[in-house]
Amino acid sequence: QMAVEFLHELDVPFFKVGSGDTNNFPYLEKTAKKGRPMVISSGMQSMSTMEQVYRIVKPINRNFCFLQCTSAYPLQPEDVNLRVITAYQLAFPDIPIGYSGHETGIAISVAAVAMGAKILERHVTLDKTWKGSDHQASLEPSELAELVKAVRTVERAMGSPVKQLLPCEMACNEKLGKSIVAKVAIPEGTVLTLDMLTVKVGEPKGYSPEAIFDLVGQKTKVAIEEDETITEQAVENHAKKAKH
């Protein structure tokens, strides 16, 4: 607890609670009372313990977060348990959830960010061959740079949850987007059935493939040749069914 006082005097921007102290509840209370943001790692702990940590810290200091962590150096992929990030997000929806990684490489840390980790902690070394197991589980400067670049790319790639045709897809859609076409020659005045219609790349563009069931039962206003696109003008009541 002397370290807390020392770091507080140094005016550090936040306190990092290492996994070994996460179940030290008096220490947590003392740290929380300093009023600084807290990053609390959860290696070696259970969900029950983390729930107790939450109940202790939250009334004292609302500005804290949990990091999913497994305390092994280096950490094997099968022991990472990234799904705990999701469990924490569900159990503690009002605080940020992050990831503290001791694995080799950057792939798992990037995956953690894709799963919603808001804070990412990795150890850094100048040489992995130096004495001490921590160096093996650390990133060298070039790997750290690669990790930062990859994380920024993933952040951009997360994008929007709204699924829609995007402007960047328009060129591909114009080239590869399909339309409903006549599978056989269809005389004027014919009531369309499904076996008269198929989907192909056609020019000009006509009805989109998803409108094929809506066209069934409609009557043609003109004769349509085999492989000819079914356009709005060729079918009665087209205005109601056209996709713009």
N, C-alpha and C positions, 0 to 999 in steps of 0.2 A: 504493500500500500504506500510505501515511501516513494515508489516510482510514480504513482498517481500525483502525489504532491509535487514531485520534481518536474514532471511533464506539464502540470498545470501552471507552474511558475514560468516555464518556458513558453507558455501561450501557444501550445500546439493546436492545430485546427480541429483535431478530433482524437478520441482515444480508441485504440485498437485493443480489444480484449481477446487474447489468445485462447485457443481451445482449452488449454490446461487450467485456465482460471474461470471458465464459463460457469462452472457449478460452484464457484466460491461466492456464495450469496452476499456475505458482508462486504466483500471486495466490490461486487457489482453495485451494491447500494452506495458505497462511498464514491465510486467512480461516477455513477449517475448523478449524484448530488452536485458534482462540479458543473453540470449544465452544458457540457460540451457534447457534440455529436459522438455517438458510440457505434463502432463497428464490432459486432460480437460474432466470433467464429464458433462453429458448433461441432468440431471434431471430437470424437470420443463420447459424445453426449447422445441422449435419447430424446424422442419427441416429448416425453413427459417432462424431462429436465428443461427443455427449451420453452415449454409452456409455463413452467415455474419462473424461468428467467424473464419471460414476457410480462408476467404478472408482477414481478418485483420492479422491473425497470420502468414500465409504462407510466405508473402514477408519478414517478419522480422526474423522468426525462423522456419526453415523447419523441425526441430526435435520435432514433437508433435504428439499426438494421441487423439482420441475421445473415451469416454466410454459411451455405452448405459447405462442409469440409470433412474429409476423411484424413485422419492423422497417420499417414504412412509415407515413407520417404525412400525411394520414389513410389508413387501411388500407381497401382495397376488399374487398367480401365474397368475391370469387373467389380472393383471396389469403390468406384467414383459415386455411383448412385445419383445421377443428375435428376432423377425423378423426385428426389427430396425437395428440389427447388420448387416444383409444382405443389408438393404437399405443404411447404412453408407458405407459398402464395395463398393457398386456400385457408390455412390455419391462421395466418397473420396478414390479412389483406390490407391492413392500414400501415404497414411498414415496408420499406424496400427489402428485397431479398437479393443476395448476391452469391458469389462463389469464390472460395479460396482453394486453389488447385496446387497439388504437389506432384502431378503427373509429369511425364516427359512430353515434350512437343507442345503444340498449340491447339490441336484439333478439338480436344475436349473443352478447353476454355472458350473457344469460339462457339461451340455447341451450347455451352451454358448461357452465353449472351443471347443466342437465338431462342432459348427457352425463357428468356425474360430477366436474366440476372442483371441487376442495375449497378452492381459493384463487382469488380473483378480483381482478385489479389493473386499475384504470382511472385515467387521469389526470383531474384536475379543474382547471377554470379559472373565473374570475369573468366572463370575456368571451371568446368564441371569435374575436372580430374583432381581438384584440390581435396585435401583431407576433410572428411565429414560428409555424412549422408545427405545433408541438405543441399550440397552443391549438385549432386546428381539429379535432384528434383527441381533444379532452378533453370531459368532461361539465361542464355548468354545474350549480350546486347543485340546481336543481329536477330535473334529469335524474338526478343521483346519488340523490336521494330516491326517484325513480320506480324506478330500478334496484334499490335495496335492497328496496323493497316487492315488486317483481316476483320477485326472487330468493327472498324468504321465501315467496311464494305457490308458486313452483315446488318449493321444498323440502318444503312440506306436501303438494303434489300427487304427489311421487314415491312416497310411500306404501309399500305392501307388494307383493312379487312374487307373493303368493298370490291366485289368481283364484277368487273365490267370490261368492255372493249376499250382499250387504251389507245391514245393517239399514236404511240410507237408501234402499235399492231396494225395500223391502217394499211400500210404498204403490203404487208403479208396477207391481210384480209382481202385486199383488192386482187392479189395474185392467186391466192389459194382458197379463198372463201367460196363455198359452194352454194348453188341455188337448186330449187326444185325444177326439174325438166320433165318433158313428156317422155315416158318410157316407150310409148307407141304413138302413132299418128292419132290425133283426137279431133273428130269433126266438130264443127260449130254446133252449139246447143246440147253438148254432151254433159251429163251429170257425172262429175269426176268420181272415180273410185281409186282406192289405194294402189291397185295393180296397174293403173295407168301412169303412175308417177314414180320418179326416182330422183336421186340426188347426184349432181355432178358439178364440176367447174364449168360454168357457162357464161357466155356473153350475149346480150347485156345481162347484168345482174337481175335476178328476179326475186321471187319469194325465198326467204331464208329457210333452210332445212327444217327448223323447228315449227314452221307453219304448215307442214305437210298434212297433219291430221285436220287442221282447220279448212284445208282446201277440199277435203273429201265431202261430197254432197253438193258442192257448188257447181254452177253451170257455166260452160265456156261461151263466150260471146263471139269468138272467132275460131277458125280452124287452127290447130296447132300441130306443127310437124314433129316427127320423132326427133328427140334430142334437142328440141327447141325449148328455150327457157319459158317458164310460166310467169308471165308478168301480170301486174295489177290490172292492166287494161284488157287482159284476155279473159278475165273472170268477172262474173257478176258479184256485186257487193264487195268488191276488192278493197274499198276504202277501210272497212272495218277490220280487215285481216292483214293489211300490208304492214310490213316491218320497216320502219324508217331509220 
